Amino acid sequence: MTANTYWPGEKVPSSGVYRVVHTNNHTAAHDVTIARQSEFPLCNECGSRVYFVLTKPGENIALNIYFRDQTE
């Protein structure tokens, strides 16, 4: 595991694509998109026996100057 490994319940530091690894191997590792400031979730199958690694940072489109709501 790397310094950029995150566990369920921790705050998501950056929006982007995360590789999800289930440590009990009930499914293969897979990628998901998660928004910043949410929390890394528990797995419905293995609970807290899952971790996340950022593979590709990305910006939430709702926060981008060209797409965000200009009435705010």
Helices and strands as residue ranges (DSSP letters): E 5-6, E 16-22, E 30-34, E 50-57, G 61-63
